[in-house]
Amino acid sequence: MQVTKLSANIAPMEQSSLYDRPDLYDLMAPRDPILERFYVETACERGGRVLDLACGSGRLTIPLAQAGLEVVGADRSSVMLERAGTYARSHAVEPRFIQLDMRDFDLAGTTFDTIIVAMNSVLHLHSLDDFAGFFKSVGRHLSPNGRLVFDAFLPNIAMLNADPGKREAIGTVVHAALGTIIVEETASYDPLTQVRHVNWYWSSETEKDFWKVPLPMRCVFPQEMPLLIASGGLILIERFGDFDRRPLTAGSMRQICVCGL
């Protein structure tokens, strides 16, 4: 399965990125049937072509293709795309995979009925310029009645006030070669940039902190989100508080946005 590379539009990735190690990434991002069902059902409502941005190792691209949709999976990491291609072949589906930067891409006039950015991936956009480039790129690739659908965690005071010097265990996973791995994180919040700077520390039974990886994520507050979307030339059509389409409330853990032109 060939991966198309739009090299002119790809910014350098951070050194020691989480997305350099899909074998470890996939352990911390296992399949979520409720998430998959939401995105597949939403895309099937419109049919046609689907663009899965920040597709990673294809955890959503493959279920979309299995549903009979014409899918393009896109990511900035060539390593993740290689893994996605392997997974797709093992599931006997053939989505197209493209390497691109979602802040600036042009697929030569191709439009999509649904564009998806799942699993908080939109929060890798940190600056207003990042969001402007993203919304501009999405807008020129949406069909007239197309939809942009994405999810983003809902910031809360406890999260933003976390002690930056305190490690919190966030998961224990089992790697085929490395055995049991404990993952811990530290986090600090910059109120000026609204970026939460997270570091993940990976320790095996034989080596503590064999890998440390940064994971900076933008925080977008619920009153800010519609303004951010509007500033990019899109309209917020629906917003949910979870993948079961329940309303967004003060107790919601995430905001799921459905946008159009």
C-alpha positions in Angstrom: 0.0 0.0 0.0 1.6 3.2 -1.2 1.8 6.3 1.0 1.6 9.6 -0.9 3.9 12.3 0.7 3.1 16.0 0.4 6.7 16.9 1.5 6.5 20.6 0.8 3.8 21.1 3.4 5.2 18.9 6.2 6.8 20.7 9.2 9.6 18.9 11.1 8.3 16.7 13.9 9.5 17.1 17.5 12.4 14.9 18.4 11.4 11.9 20.5 7.8 12.2 19.5 5.2 9.8 20.8 4.4 9.1 17.1 7.9 7.8 16.5 6.9 4.6 18.3 3.6 3.2 17.1 4.2 0.0 19.0 4.1 2.0 22.3 1.5 4.5 21.1 -1.0 1.8 20.2 -0.8 0.3 23.7 -1.8 3.6 25.3 -4.5 4.2 22.6 -6.5 1.0 22.4 -9.6 0.6 20.2 -12.7 2.3 21.6 -15.9 0.8 20.2 -18.0 3.7 21.3 -15.7 6.3 19.6 -15.5 4.2 16.5 -19.3 3.7 16.3 -19.9 7.5 16.6 -17.5 8.4 13.8 -18.5 5.6 11.5 -22.2 6.3 12.0 -21.6 10.1 11.5 -19.7 9.5 8.3 -22.2 6.9 7.0 -25.0 9.5 7.4 -23.4 11.5 4.6 -21.7 8.7 2.7 -19.2 9.4 0.0 -15.6 10.3 0.7 -14.0 10.6 4.2 -10.8 12.2 5.1 -9.4 10.9 8.4 -6.8 13.6 9.5 -4.2 12.6 12.1 -5.1 9.0 11.4 -2.1 7.6 13.3 -1.9 3.8 12.9 -5.4 3.7 11.3 -7.5 2.8 14.3 -10.4 4.7 12.9 -9.4 4.7 9.2 -9.8 0.9 9.1 -13.4 0.7 10.6 -14.4 3.5 8.2 -13.2 1.5 5.3 -14.8 -1.6 6.6 -18.1 0.3 6.6 -17.8 0.6 2.8 -16.7 4.3 2.8 -14.1 5.7 0.4 -11.5 6.7 3.0 -8.2 8.7 2.9 -6.1 8.5 6.0 -3.7 11.3 6.5 -0.9 11.9 9.1 2.3 13.8 9.5 4.2 10.8 10.8 5.5 8.4 8.1 6.1 5.8 10.7 2.5 5.8 11.8 1.3 5.6 8.2 3.5 2.6 7.6 1.9 0.9 10.6 -1.6 2.0 9.3 -0.9 0.4 6.0 0.2 -2.9 7.6 -3.0 -2.9 9.7 -5.2 -2.1 6.7 -3.7 -5.1 4.7 -4.2 -7.4 7.7 -7.9 -6.3 7.7 -8.3 -6.7 3.9 -9.2 -3.1 3.3 -7.4 -0.6 1.0 -7.8 3.0 2.2 -5.4 5.5 0.6 -2.8 7.0 3.0 -1.2 10.4 2.6 1.5 12.1 4.6 0.6 15.8 5.3 0.5 18.5 7.9 -3.1 19.4 8.7 -2.2 23.0 9.2 -1.5 23.4 5.5 -2.5 20.9 2.9 -4.0 20.9 -0.7 -5.2 17.7 -2.3 -5.6 19.1 -5.8 -9.3 20.0 -5.6 -10.5 16.7 -3.9 -13.4 17.3 -1.6 -14.8 15.1 1.1 -18.3 14.6 2.6 -16.8 14.1 6.1 -13.5 15.2 7.5 -12.6 13.7 10.9 -10.0 14.7 13.5 -10.4 12.2 16.3 -8.9 11.5 19.8 -8.0 15.1 20.7 -5.7 15.4 17.7 -7.0 18.9 16.9 -5.3 20.0 20.1 -1.9 19.6 18.5 -2.8 22.9 16.9 -1.3 25.4 19.4 -1.4 28.9 17.9 -4.1 31.0 16.3 -2.1 30.7 13.0 -2.2 26.9 13.4 -6.0 26.9 13.7 -6.4 29.4 10.8 -4.3 27.2 8.5 -6.2 24.1 9.6 -9.7 25.6 9.1 -8.6 27.1 5.7 -7.3 23.8 4.5 -10.4 21.9 5.8 -12.8 24.5 4.2 -11.4 24.0 0.7 -11.7 20.2 1.0 -15.3 20.0 2.3 -18.1 19.3 -0.1 -20.9 21.9 0.0 -22.9 19.9 2.5 -19.9 18.3 4.1 -19.0 18.1 7.8 -15.9 18.5 9.9 -16.2 16.4 13.0 -13.7 16.4 15.8 -13.4 15.8 19.6 -11.4 17.7 22.2 -11.1 17.2 25.9 -12.8 19.7 28.1 -10.3 21.6 30.4 -11.1 21.7 34.1 -9.5 23.5 37.0 -8.1 20.3 38.6 -6.3 19.4 35.4 -4.9 22.9 34.9 -3.7 23.2 38.5 -1.8 19.9 38.6 1.5 20.0 40.5 4.1 20.1 37.7 6.6 18.3 39.9 4.3 15.4 40.8 4.2 12.2 38.7 0.9 10.5 38.2 0.5 7.0 37.0 -1.7 6.9 33.9 -1.4 3.4 32.7 0.1 -0.1 32.8 0.5 -1.9 29.5 2.2 -5.1 28.3 4.6 -4.9 25.3 5.4 -8.0 23.3 9.2 -7.5 23.7 9.6 -5.1 26.7 7.1 -6.8 29.0 5.1 -4.8 31.6 5.4 -1.0 31.2 4.3 1.6 33.6 3.5 5.0 32.1 3.6 8.2 34.3 3.0 11.8 33.5 3.8 15.3 34.7 2.0 18.3 33.5 2.2 22.1 33.7 -0.2 24.6 32.2 0.8 27.9 30.5 -2.1 30.3 30.8 -0.8 32.7 28.2 -0.6 30.1 25.4 -3.3 27.8 26.8 -1.0 24.9 26.2 -0.8 22.1 28.7 2.8 20.7 28.6 2.7 17.0 29.4 5.6 14.6 29.7 5.1 10.9 29.6 7.7 8.6 31.4 7.9 5.0 30.3 9.4 2.4 32.7 9.9 -1.3 32.1 10.6 -3.9 34.8 14.3 -3.6 34.0 14.7 0.0 33.2 13.1 3.1 34.8 12.4 6.0 32.5 13.7 4.2 29.4 11.8 6.8 27.4 10.5 10.3 28.1 8.3 11.9 25.5 6.6 15.4 25.5 2.9 15.7 24.6 1.9 19.4 24.5 -1.8 19.9 24.0 -3.8 23.1 23.5 -6.7 23.7 25.8 -9.9 25.1 24.2 -12.6 26.2 26.6 -16.3 25.7 25.7 -17.1 29.4 25.2 -14.0 29.8 23.1 -14.6 26.9 20.7 -17.5 28.4 18.7 -15.5 31.6 18.2 -12.5 29.7 17.1 -14.5 27.7 14.6 -16.2 30.9 13.3 -12.9 32.7 12.9 -11.9 29.9 10.5 -14.9 30.4 8.3 -16.9 27.4 9.5 -20.2 27.1 11.5 -20.6 25.0 14.6 -23.8 23.0 13.8 -23.9 20.5 16.7 -21.9 19.9 19.8 -22.1 16.9 22.1 -20.7 16.0 25.5 -19.7 12.4 24.6 -19.7 9.9 21.8 -23.2 8.7 22.8 -24.4 12.2 21.6 -25.5 13.3 25.1 -25.6 17.1 25.5 -22.6 19.1 26.6 -22.8 19.9 30.3 -20.5 21.2 33.0 -19.7 17.6 33.9 -18.7 16.5 30.4 -15.2 15.2 29.8 -15.0 16.3 26.2 -16.7 18.4 23.5 -17.5 16.8 20.2 -18.0 19.3 17.4 -19.9 18.9 14.1 -19.1 21.8 11.7 -20.1 22.9 8.2 -19.5 25.6 5.7 
